[in-house]
Every structure is written in C-alpha cells, then in structure tokens.
Amino acid sequence: MQDAGGHTRIAAATSDEEHACEHGSLHNHSPIGFPRELGMQNSYEVSDFLNLQDEAFLSSSYRAILGRMPDDDGREHFLSCLRNGTLTKTDILGRLRYSQEGRIRKVQVHGLLPRFFLNSLYKLPLLGYTVKIFTSVLILPSIVKNFQILESRTSAQHNLVSHSLDQKADKQLVDDLKRVLEHLAVQKADAVRVEQIHDAFAANIENIFKTIYEHTTLIMDQQRRLHVLLDEAKKCIAMSMGENKLETFVSEYDHVHDALYVLFEEKFRGTREEIRQRLQKYLHFIQRAGAGTSQYPVLDLGCGRGEWLELLENTGYTAAGIDLNRVMVEQCRARNLNAAEADALGYLRDLPDGSLGALTSFHMVEHIPWRDVVAVFDEAFRVLRPGGCVIFETPNPENLIVGSCTFYNDPLHVRPIPPATLEYLAQARGFVDATIMRSSPLHFFETPPEGGMARMMDIFNCGQDYAVIAFKKNA
C-alpha cells in the first residue's frame, strides 16, 4: 500500500504538471505571460522547466542541465518530437539529465526522476497501458480541479482583455472621427474654393464665347463683303487685265474658304491622333513595295493636315505631300513635314518615270471628276517604279448611311465611288494584285450571326471607308 500510495502521489503530481505544461502554469503565475528562460544554477525544480514553452523550454533545459546551447540536430529532433507529441517535456528533461553528458554535470532537478521513471513505464507494452489507466483514474479529481481553475482564470483574462480592447477601440474610434471631421473640413474648404473658381471660370468662358461670337459675326460679314467686291472686280477688270494676272486673281479667290475647310475637317474627319491610328494598317504595304527611301519616296496626294506624312516620317520612311489647301500646307510645314501647295495632276505630270516607290491618297479621289481620277491612275502607273504600289482610300458607299447621308456632309465631294469600280479602274490601267480593304465599321446595331436579316443589317454596319491597294508589276 505504501508503494502504491507513493506511486499514486507521483502519478498525480506528474499528471498535474504535465497538464499545466500543456495549458500554461496554474500556480504562482500571473494570468498573462510566462517566464521565457532560466538562469544558470546548480539546482532546479522540475516545474521551473515545465512552465516554459517550445524553444524557450528546450534552450533553457540544455543550458541549465548540460551547460550549453542545443546543437542543430538536437534542437531539430527534440522540437519535432515535442510539437508532434512523440515526447513530453518530462521525457526530454530525463533524456538530457540522465545522458552521459548530464550525469557528468550532476545538475539537480528535484522531482524529475520519479516522473521520468513513470513516463518510461508508460511506454512498456501492456504494463504501461495498465499503469496509465490506473493513474489516470486516480488523478481525475486533480484534473477537474485544474480545469476549474483554468476556466476561472481564462474568464478573468477574457474580461481583462475585452476591457482593454474596448478602451483601445473607443480611443481609436475617437481618433478616426477626429480625422474624418478634419478631412471633411478640408474638403468643405476645398469645395468652396472650387465653387468660387468655377464661378469665375464660367464668367470668363461666357465672356470668351461672347467675344468669339462677335468676331465670327464680323469675319462672316467681311467675307460676304469680300465676295461681293471680288465678284464685281472680276467683272470690271476682266477685260483690262492680262490673262496671267486674271488667272492669279482667280487662284487667290479659290483660297478664300481654306480656313473654313480646315475647321470642317476638325469637326467631321477626326483628331490627328485618331487619323494616325486608322492609317497604321497601311504601313506594311509601304514596306512590301520597298518604298519610302530617298531614291523611291512616298508621295501623298491631298495630304491635308499631314497625319500620314507624320506617321511615315516617324516610322523612318521618306515622304512628301501636296495639297491645294494653303492653310493645311502651312500646318504641315509648321510640323517640319515636306509639303507643297500644288495640283495633283499637274504635279504628277512633272515627275520623271519610275521615280516613286508608292503613291497614296486618302479621301481625295471623291473630290475630283471621274476623268481626273482616271488620269491620276495613268500618271501613277507611269511615275511608280516596278513593284511600287498605290493606296487610294475613299468613303464606302456600300454602307447605306455613308452612301445616302454622311458622304454629302462634305460639300466639296463630287460623287461616291463604289469599291468594285475603283478596283476595276486600277486593274484596267495596268496595276496587279488589286485588293479592297474596308475599315471603320459603323456598328449601327448588332448583326445577328445568321439569317435573312444579316445582309440587310450589314449594309448599315459595314466599313465606312475602303481603300484599293494595287501594285505595278515587276519588270
């Protein structure tokens, strides 16, 4: 009975302290926090070690019992066993204390031997299982008591932490509200300032528009008077003026609306960036033709504001352009683009045979009579070198909205040219590999994937522009 009673006490003590090791010490400690490491001394209580956790436990055990820090293999092995439950803290303490190195140092760990012995006994087949059941029944009251203590202290900790968090949350809330109020005050001040600026700006804009309207009205009246004077001058001096002077007079008269047409282009044609984006698809034809060199440059008829010339030069090609609109030519020159004021046919007829690599024209052929369109193709065939190409883009009358309405937005348009007609003309005047490229679809409404309505809807949705690209056959 004495041995049994002694073993009972050992078992109870061992279980209690192992339980404390798993859940934190329940005796002689504050509710929050645990000791991190032990100092160096000659004698310890086993509970001094059991109150430590994980790496702090292992480092303190090595330093206290063996007088050194754990080596890498020992640390990895014991931490792994401790974390997966293969070994308890008592097992590790016993293995360190009763190892050859531990026996040499002879550090006293009171209460370790009976616990280590009992843990070792647990591992024996059959006998260990029987002893574990017996001791578990005996220490059950102690476990219940410890759980009650743990529950009480956990509740106290919970209340303390909750109170602390509530105070912190209240302070954080107050700080957040102060920041929000300060931000709102700044925003309100900014809003007042923006409103003042807006009012002043609106007043200035109104004055500017008023001034523009007055100037526009004045300019229109001056233009009207100028037209009247020019008409009368033509009648009066036609007989007294020489033919050359009269031709110059008429030529200047033709440029009266140049600035108006530039504004028209800005409104209906699109921005420079939009036009450059649309024209990029033609660059590979210039490369295929071997054009854009100093020997075989690209010539653009009706170069307008110079978007295509700018794109060619930025890509590394040599190019020049001509246009009858004096204001547009000046805009091109202001951008250091090679542009001249000239008539397309007259300019082409002065060029030598085979001197160009490519001849391009974007929205020009619809501005001239049909006989001139044919003449342009004939001259193009003459001035292009073998392998050179023509690119002529024009509005696409296949699109019903273009053919019936938007084509006539430009009062200088003569007539629309269907794609098949322009393609035939290129082939009939000697060009080969003629193709039609449609672009800028309208997407008036969604086209069904199939069915009888698909073709009808396509005449609204199809490309608003098209280009005929053709090549002069290599010799």
VONUKE-254848 format. One record per residue (C-alpha): residue in one letter; z, y, x. Coordinates in Angstrom, 1 decimal, padded with zeros to 4 digits, always signed. Example, Ala and Ser with C-alpha at 12.3 -4.5 7.8 and 13.67 -1.06 7.14 Angstrom:
rest / w / v / u
A / +007.8 / -004.5 / +012.3
S / +007.1 / -001.1 / +013.7
END
This chain:
rest / w / v / u
M / +000.0 / +000.0 / +000.0
Q / +000.8 / +002.3 / +002.9
D / -002.6 / +001.8 / +004.4
A / -004.3 / +002.1 / +001.1
G / -002.3 / +005.2 / +000.4
G / -003.2 / +006.6 / +003.8
H / -006.8 / +005.8 / +003.2
T / -006.6 / +007.4 / -000.2
R / -005.4 / +010.7 / +001.3
I / -008.0 / +010.6 / +004.0
A / -010.7 / +009.9 / +001.4
A / -009.5 / +012.7 / -000.8
A / -009.4 / +015.2 / +002.0
T / -012.8 / +014.1 / +003.3
S / -014.4 / +014.4 / -000.1
D / -012.8 / +017.8 / -000.9
E / -014.0 / +019.3 / +002.4
E / -017.5 / +017.8 / +002.1
H / -017.7 / +019.2 / -001.4
A / -016.6 / +022.6 / +000.0
C / -019.3 / +022.2 / +002.7
E / -022.0 / +021.8 / +000.0
H / -020.9 / +024.7 / -002.2
G / -019.0 / +027.1 / +000.1
S / -015.3 / +027.1 / +001.0
L / -013.0 / +027.4 / -001.9
H / -009.8 / +028.2 / +000.0
N / -008.8 / +031.0 / +002.3
H / -012.0 / +033.0 / +002.0
S / -013.2 / +036.0 / +000.1
P / -015.6 / +035.3 / -002.8
I / -018.6 / +036.7 / -001.0
G / -019.7 / +035.7 / +002.5
F / -018.9 / +033.0 / +005.1
P / -018.0 / +033.1 / +008.8
R / -021.1 / +032.9 / +010.9
E / -020.0 / +031.4 / +014.2
L / -016.8 / +030.1 / +016.0
G / -015.5 / +031.4 / +019.3
M / -014.7 / +029.2 / +022.4
Q / -011.2 / +027.5 / +022.3
N / -009.7 / +024.1 / +023.1
S / -008.5 / +023.1 / +019.6
Y / -010.0 / +023.4 / +016.1
E / -009.5 / +022.3 / +012.6
V / -012.4 / +020.3 / +011.1
S / -012.5 / +022.8 / +008.2
D / -013.4 / +025.5 / +010.8
F / -016.8 / +023.8 / +011.2
L / -017.3 / +022.6 / +007.6
N / -017.1 / +026.3 / +006.4
L / -020.3 / +027.1 / +008.4
Q / -023.8 / +026.6 / +007.2
D / -027.1 / +025.3 / +008.7
E / -027.9 / +026.7 / +012.1
A / -024.6 / +028.6 / +012.4
F / -022.8 / +025.3 / +011.9
L / -024.9 / +023.5 / +014.4
S / -024.8 / +026.2 / +017.1
S / -021.0 / +026.6 / +016.7
S / -020.5 / +022.8 / +016.9
Y / -022.5 / +022.5 / +020.1
R / -020.8 / +025.5 / +021.7
A / -017.3 / +024.5 / +020.7
I / -017.5 / +020.8 / +021.3
L / -020.0 / +020.4 / +024.2
G / -019.7 / +023.9 / +025.7
R / -023.4 / +024.7 / +025.4
M / -026.1 / +025.7 / +023.0
P / -028.1 / +022.8 / +021.4
D / -031.3 / +021.7 / +023.2
D / -034.6 / +021.9 / +021.3
D / -034.7 / +018.2 / +020.5
G / -031.1 / +018.1 / +019.3
R / -031.5 / +021.2 / +017.2
E / -034.6 / +019.9 / +015.5
H / -033.1 / +016.4 / +014.9
F / -029.8 / +017.4 / +013.5
L / -031.1 / +020.3 / +011.4
S / -033.7 / +018.0 / +009.9
C / -031.0 / +015.3 / +009.1
L / -028.6 / +018.0 / +007.7
R / -031.2 / +019.6 / +005.5
N / -032.6 / +016.3 / +004.0
G / -029.1 / +014.8 / +003.5
T / -029.5 / +011.9 / +006.0
L / -026.4 / +013.1 / +007.9
T / -023.4 / +015.1 / +006.7
K / -021.6 / +017.8 / +008.8
T / -018.8 / +015.3 / +009.5
D / -021.4 / +012.8 / +010.9
I / -022.8 / +015.4 / +013.2
L / -019.4 / +016.6 / +014.4
G / -018.4 / +013.0 / +015.0
R / -021.5 / +012.2 / +017.0
L / -021.0 / +015.3 / +019.1
R / -017.3 / +014.8 / +019.7
Y / -017.4 / +011.1 / +020.5
S / -020.6 / +011.2 / +022.5
Q / -020.2 / +010.7 / +026.3
E / -020.5 / +014.4 / +026.9
G / -018.0 / +015.2 / +024.2
R / -015.4 / +012.7 / +025.5
I / -015.6 / +014.3 / +028.9
R / -014.8 / +017.8 / +027.5
K / -012.0 / +016.3 / +025.2
V / -012.0 / +019.2 / +022.7
Q / -009.5 / +018.6 / +019.9
V / -010.9 / +018.6 / +016.3
H / -008.0 / +017.9 / +014.1
G / -008.8 / +015.8 / +011.1
L / -012.2 / +014.7 / +012.4
L / -011.5 / +011.1 / +013.4
P / -010.4 / +009.7 / +010.0
R / -013.2 / +011.4 / +008.3
F / -015.8 / +010.3 / +010.8
F / -014.5 / +006.7 / +010.6
L / -014.6 / +006.8 / +006.8
N / -018.2 / +008.2 / +006.8
S / -019.2 / +005.5 / +009.2
L / -017.6 / +002.9 / +007.0
Y / -019.6 / +004.1 / +004.0
K / -022.8 / +003.1 / +005.9
L / -021.8 / -000.6 / +006.2
P / -023.7 / -002.9 / +003.8
L / -021.8 / -003.9 / +000.6
L / -018.4 / -003.0 / +002.1
G / -019.4 / +000.6 / +002.5
Y / -020.7 / +000.8 / -001.1
T / -017.4 / -000.7 / -002.5
V / -015.3 / +001.7 / -000.5
K / -017.4 / +004.7 / -001.6
I / -016.9 / +003.7 / -005.3
F / -013.2 / +003.3 / -004.8
T / -012.7 / +006.6 / -003.0
S / -014.9 / +008.4 / -005.5
V / -012.7 / +007.3 / -008.4
L / -009.6 / +008.4 / -006.5
I / -010.8 / +011.9 / -005.6
L / -012.3 / +012.6 / -009.1
P / -009.4 / +014.9 / -010.1
S / -009.8 / +016.9 / -006.9
I / -013.5 / +017.3 / -007.6
V / -012.8 / +018.5 / -011.1
K / -010.2 / +021.0 / -009.8
N / -012.6 / +022.3 / -007.2
F / -015.4 / +022.8 / -009.7
Q / -013.0 / +024.7 / -011.9
I / -012.0 / +027.0 / -009.0
L / -015.7 / +027.3 / -008.1
E / -016.6 / +028.2 / -011.7
S / -013.8 / +030.9 / -011.8
R / -014.8 / +032.4 / -008.5
T / -018.5 / +032.3 / -009.4
S / -017.8 / +034.1 / -012.6
A / -015.9 / +036.7 / -010.7
Q / -018.7 / +037.1 / -008.2
H / -021.2 / +037.4 / -011.1
N / -019.2 / +040.1 / -012.7
L / -018.8 / +042.0 / -009.4
V / -022.5 / +041.7 / -008.6
S / -023.5 / +042.7 / -012.1
H / -021.3 / +045.8 / -012.0
S / -022.7 / +046.7 / -008.6
L / -026.3 / +046.2 / -009.8
D / -025.6 / +048.2 / -012.9
Q / -024.3 / +051.1 / -010.9
K / -027.3 / +050.9 / -008.5
A / -029.7 / +050.6 / -011.4
D / -028.2 / +053.7 / -013.1
K / -028.4 / +055.7 / -009.9
Q / -032.0 / +054.5 / -009.3
L / -032.9 / +055.4 / -012.9
V / -031.4 / +058.9 / -012.5
D / -033.3 / +059.4 / -009.2
D / -036.5 / +058.1 / -010.9
L / -036.1 / +060.5 / -013.8
K / -035.5 / +063.4 / -011.4
R / -038.7 / +062.6 / -009.5
V / -040.6 / +062.3 / -012.8
L / -039.3 / +065.6 / -014.0
E / -040.2 / +067.3 / -010.7
H / -043.6 / +065.7 / -010.8
L / -044.1 / +066.9 / -014.4
A / -043.0 / +070.4 / -013.5
V / -045.6 / +070.5 / -010.6
Q / -048.3 / +069.1 / -013.0
K / -047.5 / +071.7 / -015.6
A / -047.7 / +074.5 / -013.0
D / -051.0 / +073.0 / -011.7
A / -052.3 / +072.7 / -015.3
V / -051.5 / +076.4 / -016.0
R / -053.3 / +077.3 / -012.7
V / -056.3 / +075.1 / -013.5
E / -056.5 / +076.6 / -017.0
Q / -056.5 / +080.1 / -015.5
I / -059.2 / +079.1 / -013.0
H / -061.2 / +077.5 / -015.8
D / -061.0 / +080.7 / -018.0
A / -062.1 / +082.8 / -015.1
F / -064.8 / +080.4 / -014.1
A / -066.0 / +080.2 / -017.7
A / -066.2 / +084.0 / -017.9
N / -068.2 / +084.1 / -014.7
I / -070.5 / +081.4 / -015.8
E / -071.1 / +083.3 / -019.1
N / -072.0 / +086.4 / -017.1
I / -074.3 / +084.4 / -014.8
F / -076.2 / +082.8 / -017.7
K / -076.5 / +086.2 / -019.3
T / -077.9 / +087.7 / -016.1
I / -080.3 / +084.7 / -015.7
Y / -081.5 / +085.1 / -019.3
E / -082.1 / +088.8 / -018.8
H / -084.0 / +088.1 / -015.5
T / -086.0 / +085.3 / -017.1
T / -087.0 / +087.5 / -020.0
L / -088.0 / +090.3 / -017.6
I / -090.1 / +087.9 / -015.5
M / -091.8 / +086.4 / -018.5
D / -092.7 / +089.9 / -019.7
Q / -094.0 / +090.8 / -016.2
Q / -096.1 / +087.6 / -016.1
R / -097.5 / +088.4 / -019.6
R / -098.5 / +091.9 / -018.4
L / -099.9 / +090.5 / -015.2
H / -102.1 / +088.1 / -017.1
V / -103.4 / +090.9 / -019.2
L / -104.1 / +093.0 / -016.2
L / -105.8 / +090.2 / -014.3
D / -108.0 / +089.3 / -017.3
E / -109.0 / +092.9 / -017.6
A / -109.5 / +093.2 / -013.9
K / -111.8 / +090.2 / -013.8
K / -114.0 / +091.7 / -016.5
C / -114.1 / +095.1 / -014.8
I / -114.7 / +094.2 / -011.2
A / -116.8 / +091.0 / -011.6
M / -120.0 / +093.0 / -011.2
S / -118.8 / +095.3 / -008.5
M / -117.0 / +092.8 / -006.3
G / -118.7 / +090.4 / -003.9
E / -118.8 / +086.7 / -004.6
N / -116.4 / +085.8 / -001.8
K / -113.8 / +088.4 / -002.9
L / -114.1 / +087.3 / -006.5
E / -113.5 / +083.7 / -005.5
T / -110.4 / +084.7 / -003.6
F / -109.2 / +086.7 / -006.6
V / -109.7 / +083.7 / -008.9
S / -108.0 / +081.4 / -006.5
E / -104.9 / +083.6 / -006.4
Y / -104.9 / +083.8 / -010.1
D / -104.7 / +079.9 / -010.2
H / -101.3 / +080.0 / -008.4
V / -099.6 / +082.2 / -011.0
H / -097.8 / +079.2 / -012.6
D / -097.0 / +077.3 / -009.4
A / -093.3 / +078.1 / -009.5
L / -093.1 / +077.2 / -013.2
Y / -094.6 / +073.8 / -012.5
V / -092.0 / +073.2 / -009.7
L / -089.3 / +073.7 / -012.3
F / -091.2 / +071.4 / -014.7
E / -091.2 / +068.7 / -012.1
E / -087.4 / +069.1 / -011.5
K / -086.8 / +068.5 / -015.2
F / -089.3 / +065.7 / -016.1
R / -090.1 / +064.0 / -012.8
G / -086.5 / +063.4 / -011.5
T / -084.5 / +064.3 / -008.5
R / -085.7 / +063.9 / -004.9
E / -083.2 / +061.0 / -004.3
E / -084.4 / +059.2 / -007.4
I / -088.1 / +059.5 / -006.4
R / -087.3 / +058.3 / -002.8
Q / -085.6 / +055.2 / -004.3
R / -088.6 / +054.5 / -006.5
L / -091.1 / +054.8 / -003.7
Q / -089.4 / +052.5 / -001.2
K / -091.1 / +049.5 / -002.7
Y / -094.5 / +050.7 / -001.3
L / -093.3 / +050.8 / +002.4
H / -094.2 / +047.1 / +003.1
F / -097.9 / +047.8 / +002.1
I / -098.0 / +050.6 / +004.8
Q / -096.7 / +048.1 / +007.3
R / -099.2 / +045.4 / +006.2
A / -102.1 / +047.9 / +006.7
G / -100.9 / +048.8 / +010.2
A / -100.9 / +052.4 / +009.0
G / -098.6 / +055.3 / +009.9
T / -099.5 / +055.5 / +013.6
S / -100.6 / +058.6 / +015.5
Q / -104.1 / +057.2 / +015.6
Y / -104.2 / +056.0 / +012.0
P / -101.8 / +058.2 / +010.0
V / -101.0 / +058.1 / +006.3
L / -102.5 / +060.9 / +004.1
D / -100.8 / +061.6 / +000.8
L / -102.9 / +063.4 / -001.9
G / -100.9 / +065.7 / -004.2
C / -097.7 / +065.3 / -002.0
G / -095.7 / +067.6 / -004.4
R / -092.1 / +068.1 / -003.2
G / -092.7 / +065.7 / -000.2
E / -090.4 / +062.8 / -001.2
W / -092.9 / +060.2 / +000.0
L / -093.7 / +062.1 / +003.2
E / -089.9 / +062.4 / +003.9
L / -089.5 / +058.7 / +003.3
L / -092.4 / +057.8 / +005.6
E / -091.1 / +060.0 / +008.5
N / -087.5 / +058.7 / +008.1
T / -088.9 / +055.2 / +008.4
G / -090.9 / +056.1 / +011.6
Y / -094.4 / +056.5 / +010.2
T / -096.8 / +059.4 / +011.0
A / -097.9 / +061.0 / +007.7
A / -099.4 / +064.2 / +006.3
G / -099.8 / +065.6 / +002.8
I / -101.9 / +068.1 / +000.9
D / -101.3 / +069.8 / -002.5
L / -102.7 / +072.7 / -004.4
N / -099.3 / +074.0 / -005.5
R / -098.4 / +076.6 / -003.0
V / -094.7 / +076.6 / -003.8
M / -094.4 / +072.8 / -003.3
V / -096.3 / +073.0 / +000.0
E / -093.8 / +075.7 / +001.2
Q / -090.9 / +073.4 / +000.2
C / -092.4 / +070.6 / +002.3
R / -092.8 / +072.9 / +005.3
A / -089.2 / +074.1 / +004.9
R / -088.2 / +070.5 / +005.4
N / -090.4 / +070.3 / +008.6
L / -092.9 / +068.0 / +006.8
N / -096.6 / +068.0 / +007.7
A / -098.1 / +069.5 / +004.5
A / -101.1 / +071.8 / +003.8
E / -102.5 / +073.6 / +000.8
A / -105.9 / +072.0 / +000.1
D / -108.1 / +070.4 / -002.5
A / -108.1 / +066.6 / -002.3
L / -111.8 / +066.0 / -002.4
G / -112.7 / +068.9 / +000.0
Y / -110.0 / +067.8 / +002.5
L / -111.2 / +064.2 / +002.4
R / -114.9 / +065.1 / +002.9
D / -113.9 / +066.9 / +006.1
L / -112.3 / +063.9 / +007.7
P / -114.2 / +061.6 / +010.0
D / -115.0 / +058.0 / +009.1
G / -112.2 / +055.4 / +009.7
S / -109.6 / +058.0 / +010.7
L / -106.8 / +057.0 / +008.3
G / -104.5 / +054.0 / +008.1
A / -103.6 / +054.5 / +004.4
L / -104.4 / +056.9 / +001.6
T / -101.7 / +057.4 / -001.1
S / -101.4 / +059.4 / -004.3
F / -098.5 / +059.4 / -006.7
H / -099.3 / +060.9 / -010.1
M / -102.4 / +062.8 / -009.1
V / -105.4 / +060.9 / -010.5
E / -104.4 / +061.7 / -014.1
H / -104.7 / +065.4 / -013.2
I / -108.4 / +065.3 / -012.3
P / -111.6 / +064.5 / -014.2
W / -113.0 / +060.9 / -014.1
R / -115.9 / +061.8 / -011.8
D / -113.5 / +063.2 / -009.3
V / -111.4 / +060.0 / -009.4
V / -114.5 / +058.0 / -008.6
A / -115.3 / +060.4 / -005.8
V / -111.8 / +060.1 / -004.4
F / -112.1 / +056.3 / -004.2
D / -115.5 / +056.7 / -002.4
E / -114.2 / +059.1 / +000.1
A / -111.1 / +056.9 / +000.6
F / -113.2 / +053.9 / +001.4
R / -115.1 / +056.0 / +004.0
V / -112.1 / +057.5 / +005.8
L / -110.0 / +054.4 / +005.9
R / -110.2 / +052.1 / +008.9
P / -110.9 / +048.4 / +008.3
G / -107.7 / +046.8 / +007.0
G / -106.4 / +050.2 / +005.6
C / -105.0 / +050.5 / +002.1
V / -104.9 / +052.8 / -000.9
I / -101.9 / +053.2 / -003.2
F / -102.6 / +055.1 / -006.4
E / -099.6 / +055.4 / -008.8
T / -100.0 / +056.9 / -012.3
P / -098.3 / +056.8 / -015.7
N / -098.8 / +053.5 / -017.5
P / -100.4 / +053.9 / -021.0
E / -099.6 / +050.2 / -021.7
N / -096.2 / +051.4 / -022.6
L / -096.6 / +052.8 / -026.1
I / -094.1 / +055.6 / -025.7
V / -095.8 / +056.8 / -022.4
G / -099.3 / +056.4 / -023.8
S / -098.6 / +058.2 / -027.1
C / -096.0 / +060.8 / -026.1
T / -094.4 / +061.3 / -022.6
F / -097.8 / +061.3 / -020.8
Y / -098.5 / +064.6 / -022.6
N / -095.3 / +066.2 / -021.6
D / -097.2 / +067.5 / -018.6
P / -099.8 / +070.0 / -019.9
L / -101.9 / +069.5 / -016.7
H / -102.6 / +065.9 / -017.4
V / -106.2 / +065.2 / -018.3
R / -106.2 / +061.7 / -019.7
P / -104.2 / +058.4 / -019.1
I / -106.0 / +055.7 / -017.1
P / -105.2 / +052.1 / -018.1
P / -104.2 / +049.7 / -015.3
A / -107.2 / +047.4 / -015.7
T / -109.6 / +050.5 / -015.5
L / -108.1 / +051.7 / -012.2
E / -108.0 / +048.2 / -010.7
Y / -111.7 / +047.7 / -011.7
L / -112.7 / +051.1 / -010.1
A / -111.0 / +050.1 / -006.8
Q / -112.9 / +046.8 / -006.7
A / -116.2 / +048.4 / -007.8
R / -116.0 / +050.9 / -004.9
G / -115.7 / +048.2 / -002.3
F / -111.9 / +047.5 / -002.0
V / -110.5 / +044.0 / -001.9
D / -107.2 / +042.3 / -002.7
A / -106.6 / +044.8 / -005.5
T / -103.3 / +044.3 / -007.3
I / -101.4 / +046.1 / -010.1
M / -097.6 / +046.9 / -009.6
R / -095.8 / +048.1 / -012.7
S / -092.5 / +049.9 / -012.3
S / -089.7 / +051.9 / -014.0
P / -089.4 / +049.7 / -017.2
L / -088.1 / +051.7 / -020.1
H / -085.7 / +049.1 / -021.6
F / -086.1 / +050.8 / -025.0
F / -084.4 / +047.8 / -026.6
E / -083.5 / +044.3 / -025.6
T / -086.5 / +041.9 / -025.6
P / -086.0 / +038.5 / -027.2
P / -086.6 / +035.6 / -024.9
E / -089.4 / +034.2 / -027.1
G / -091.0 / +034.6 / -030.5
G / -093.7 / +036.6 / -032.1
M / -091.8 / +039.9 / -031.7
A / -091.6 / +039.6 / -027.9
R / -095.0 / +041.0 / -027.2
M / -094.5 / +043.9 / -029.7
M / -091.2 / +044.8 / -028.0
D / -092.8 / +044.5 / -024.6
I / -095.2 / +047.4 / -025.3
F / -092.1 / +049.6 / -025.7
N / -090.1 / +048.1 / -022.7
C / -092.8 / +047.6 / -020.0
G / -093.1 / +049.8 / -016.9
Q / -093.6 / +053.5 / -017.4
D / -095.6 / +053.7 / -014.2
Y / -098.0 / +051.4 / -012.4
A / -099.9 / +051.5 / -009.1
V / -103.1 / +050.0 / -007.9
I / -102.9 / +048.8 / -004.3
A / -106.1 / +047.7 / -002.6
F / -107.4 / +047.2 / +001.0
K / -110.5 / +047.9 / +002.9
K / -111.9 / +044.6 / +004.2
N / -111.5 / +044.0 / +007.9
A / -114.8 / +044.1 / +009.8
END
